[in-house]
Amino acid sequence: MGRYITSTASYATTNVVTAVSYQAKTNDRVLCTSGGITITLPISSDAVSGDTVQIIDVGGNASSSNITVARNGAEIQNVAENLTIDINNSATVLVYTGATYGWVITGT
């Protein structure tokens, strides 16, 4: 069973506020206060199906100074490319689905 953000508090969510590049961990809610940074997903060999990472542009800077989500060995949306967040105040939720599809966006 994966580790994921939940409203039932079954798993602890860690809020991380950052204005610099950051190595995300499973169940992190990364609050980005500036753009032009890279959030690196957990390494694919450590990820378990159902693991979740949420990235939120709380500073509202993503359209003029993009946030890059580095895939760290796994695919994102079944593509071997990093993700670019370029919409101000977006909240992107990524769930690890396994080696075949990698991280998938499940909500914004």
Protein Blocks (a to p, Z undefined) as FASTA:
>chain_A
ZZdddfklmaccdddddfbdcdddehiacddfbghiacddddfklpcghiacddddfkop
mmmmccdddekhpaeehiacddddfbehiacddddebjknopadfbZZ
